[in-house]
């Protein structure tokens, strides 16, 4: 089975593989290139060539195959395990890794790696393609993600996610210098009215969304912030910060398109998780270090400011 997606070029001269990777969240540049080689990307019903440079207004049709219905396979992919016991596991996900299978990503996901690492000890509540997954983070975001090893733990942790007692703290770099040292964005989020791949602040078919932020450091034209989610909507931090005029550095969907400060993809790291342990009822906190790509960005911003 194949799904068709339409991509419209906003500017001229952009490589077709880069354009597709930016507009379709399911694709990396290498996957986009493979689709082009197979003739799955057309312009006016004619397959495009891999060296095609888009012209503004060109409309491309992408035939994206659905993930295979075959049973998921375990894959020996290294995992950075931040915490683990008999009921749950917290993984520090690398940026670029997809959490669960989706169109264009039938393998190489966090779920494939977890099946190898955990074997049969994963909750089945998330379904066949999302075993044990309590919440998710975007492919190009890094950081901590919580996985349940049994259904009892999954139900308890999901309840905490629903009543907002499961605390998730992120760090990000945004464009522009935030004036206030701290603030709250309280704005409903729903699907973008014309682009199904994007979310937007809207009153139509939206759900309430609240993000608290605090400034950690200011640089020339950028701000390093900490964000705490009160709710957990898709792309929440990315949408909210763009809504107040400070999109995330490197965010090709809600900010400036194309690499920025050497970064492809948003500068966003899920740094801390706090929850009540489902078996012991003890308050539990797991924190991860900022990854190399993030500290490299801060170093470059610091050198420029200096």
C-alpha positions in Angstrom: 0.0 0.0 0.0 1.3 3.5 -0.9 0.3 7.0 0.4 0.7 10.1 -1.8 2.0 13.3 -0.4 2.2 16.7 -2.1 5.2 19.0 -1.5 5.3 22.5 -2.8 8.7 24.3 -3.1 8.7 27.7 -1.4 12.0 28.9 -2.9 14.2 28.2 -5.9 17.5 26.3 -6.0 16.9 23.9 -3.2 18.0 20.3 -3.6 15.0 18.0 -4.0 16.2 15.5 -1.4 16.7 18.2 1.2 13.3 19.7 0.4 11.5 16.4 0.9 13.3 15.6 4.1 12.3 19.0 5.5 8.7 18.8 4.4 8.0 15.2 5.2 8.8 14.3 8.8 9.0 10.6 8.0 12.0 11.0 5.6 15.7 11.5 6.1 17.7 12.9 3.1 19.1 9.5 2.3 15.6 7.9 2.3 14.3 10.8 0.1 17.2 10.1 -2.3 16.3 6.4 -2.5 12.7 7.3 -3.3 13.9 9.7 -6.1 16.1 6.9 -7.6 13.1 4.6 -7.6 11.0 7.1 -9.5 8.6 7.6 -6.6 8.9 11.4 -6.7 7.2 13.1 -9.7 6.9 16.6 -11.1 4.0 17.1 -13.6 3.7 13.2 -13.6 7.4 12.8 -14.7 9.9 11.3 -12.2 12.4 13.9 -11.1 16.2 13.3 -11.3 18.3 13.2 -8.2 20.2 16.4 -9.2 16.9 18.4 -9.7 16.9 21.8 -8.1 13.4 23.0 -7.1 11.9 26.1 -8.5 9.5 28.1 -6.3 6.0 26.9 -6.8 6.8 23.5 -8.2 4.5 20.8 -6.9 6.0 17.4 -6.3 4.0 14.2 -5.6 5.7 11.7 -3.4 4.6 8.0 -3.3 5.5 6.9 0.2 5.2 3.2 1.0 3.4 2.2 4.2 5.4 0.2 6.7 5.2 -3.5 6.1 2.5 -5.3 8.1 5.0 -8.0 8.9 5.8 -8.6 12.6 8.4 -6.1 14.0 11.9 -7.5 14.1 14.4 -7.0 16.9 17.5 -5.1 15.8 20.8 -4.9 17.6 21.0 -1.1 17.8 23.0 0.4 20.7 20.9 2.1 23.4 22.0 4.7 26.0 20.1 3.4 29.0 19.8 6.2 31.7 17.7 4.1 34.2 16.3 0.6 34.3 14.6 -1.8 36.8 12.1 -4.6 36.5 9.2 -2.3 35.7 10.5 0.4 33.4 13.4 1.6 31.4 14.4 5.2 30.6 16.4 5.6 27.3 18.4 8.7 26.3 17.4 8.8 22.6 19.8 10.1 20.1 18.7 12.8 17.7 17.8 11.3 14.3 16.3 8.1 15.8 12.6 7.5 15.1 10.7 6.3 18.1 8.3 3.8 16.5 7.7 2.5 12.9 5.9 4.8 10.6 5.7 5.3 6.8 9.3 5.4 5.5 10.7 4.0 8.8 9.8 0.3 9.1 13.2 -0.4 10.8 16.0 1.2 12.7 13.6 2.7 15.3 13.8 2.8 19.0 11.1 0.1 19.2 13.3 -2.2 17.1 16.2 -1.6 19.4 14.0 -2.2 22.5 12.8 -5.5 21.2 16.4 -6.7 21.0 17.4 -5.2 24.3 14.3 -6.2 26.4 13.1 -9.3 24.5 9.5 -10.1 25.6 9.6 -7.9 28.7 7.7 -4.9 27.3 4.1 -3.8 27.9 1.7 -4.6 25.2 -0.6 -1.6 25.9 1.0 0.5 23.2 0.1 -2.0 20.5 2.3 -4.1 18.2 4.1 -1.1 16.8 4.6 0.8 20.1 5.2 -1.8 22.8 5.9 -0.2 26.1 6.1 3.4 24.8 4.6 5.7 27.4 5.3 9.0 25.5 7.3 10.0 22.4 9.7 12.7 21.3 10.4 13.9 17.8 12.9 12.2 15.5 15.3 15.2 15.5 14.9 15.9 19.3 17.1 14.1 21.7 16.7 13.0 25.3 14.9 10.9 27.7 11.9 8.7 26.9 10.1 6.4 29.3 9.2 2.8 28.4 7.1 0.4 30.5 8.1 -3.3 30.9 4.6 -4.5 32.0 1.0 -3.4 31.6 0.6 -2.4 35.3 3.5 0.0 35.0 2.3 1.3 31.7 -1.2 2.1 33.1 0.2 3.8 36.1 2.7 5.9 34.1 0.1 6.8 31.4 -2.2 8.0 34.2 0.6 10.3 35.5 1.1 11.6 31.9 -2.7 12.3 31.6 -3.0 14.2 34.9 0.3 16.1 34.3 2.1 14.7 37.4 4.7 13.1 35.1 7.1 16.0 34.7 9.1 16.5 31.5 11.8 19.2 31.4 13.5 20.2 28.1 16.3 22.5 27.1 16.4 24.3 23.9 18.1 27.1 22.0 15.7 29.6 20.3 16.2 32.4 17.9 16.2 35.9 19.3 16.8 37.3 22.8 13.9 36.7 25.1 13.4 39.8 27.2 11.6 38.2 30.2 13.6 35.8 32.4 10.7 33.4 32.6 7.2 33.1 31.2 4.3 30.9 30.2 2.8 30.2 26.8 -0.9 29.2 27.2 -2.3 28.7 23.7 -4.3 25.8 22.2 -2.7 23.6 19.6 -4.3 21.7 16.8 -3.6 20.6 13.3 -2.4 23.3 10.9 -5.5 24.2 8.7 -3.7 23.6 5.4 -0.7 21.4 6.2 -1.4 18.1 7.9 2.2 17.6 8.8 2.3 20.7 11.0 0.7 21.8 14.2 -0.4 25.3 14.9 -1.9 27.6 17.6 -5.5 27.6 16.6 -9.0 27.5 18.2 -10.3 25.0 15.7 -10.2 21.4 16.7 -7.5 22.2 19.2 -6.5 21.1 22.7 -5.3 23.3 25.5 -1.5 23.5 25.7 0.7 25.1 28.4 4.5 25.5 28.3 6.6 27.2 31.0 10.0 28.5 30.1 13.0 30.0 31.9 16.0 31.7 30.4 19.3 30.0 31.1 21.7 32.2 29.0 21.4 34.9 26.3 23.7 35.2 23.3 23.8 37.4 20.2 20.5 36.7 18.5 19.8 33.5 20.5 18.6 32.4 23.9 19.2 29.1 25.8 16.1 28.2 27.7 14.6 25.5 29.9 11.0 24.4 29.2 8.6 22.5 31.4 5.5 20.9 29.8 2.3 21.2 31.7 0.6 19.4 28.8 2.0 17.2 26.1 0.8 18.1 22.6 2.6 17.2 19.4 5.4 19.6 18.7 4.3 21.6 21.7 7.5 23.5 22.5 8.4 24.0 18.8 4.9 25.5 18.1 4.7 27.6 21.2 8.1 29.2 20.9 7.5 30.0 17.2 4.1 31.4 18.2 5.8 34.0 20.5 8.3 34.9 17.8 11.2 32.7 19.0 11.4 29.5 16.9 13.9 26.8 17.9 17.3 27.0 16.3 17.5 24.6 13.4 13.8 23.9 13.2 13.0 23.5 9.5 9.2 23.2 10.1 8.4 26.1 12.4 11.6 28.2 12.0 14.2 29.0 9.3 14.5 26.3 6.7 17.9 24.8 6.0 21.0 24.2 8.3 21.7 26.9 10.9 24.8 27.1 13.0 25.8 23.8 11.6 22.6 22.2 12.8 20.0 20.3 10.8 16.9 19.8 12.9 15.8 21.6 16.1 18.0 22.2 19.0 15.8 20.5 21.6 16.8 18.0 24.3 14.5 16.2 26.8 16.7 16.5 29.8 14.8 15.5 32.9 11.9 13.1 33.8 10.2 13.1 37.2 7.5 10.6 38.1 6.2 8.4 40.9 7.5 4.8 40.5 4.6 2.5 39.7 5.7 -0.2 42.1 7.4 1.6 45.0 5.4 4.9 44.9 8.7 6.6 45.4 9.4 10.0 43.6 11.9 9.2 40.9 13.9 11.6 38.8 16.2 10.8 35.8 18.4 13.5 34.2 20.7 13.3 31.2 23.6 15.4 30.1 23.3 17.7 27.2 24.5 15.8 24.1 27.4 16.8 21.9 25.5 18.6 19.2 23.8 20.8 21.8 27.0 21.8 23.7 28.7 22.4 20.4 26.0 24.9 19.5 26.3 26.6 22.8 30.1 26.8 22.4 29.7 28.5 18.9 27.2 30.9 20.3 29.5 31.7 23.2 32.5 32.3 20.9 30.4 34.6 18.7 29.2 36.5 21.8 32.7 36.8 23.1 
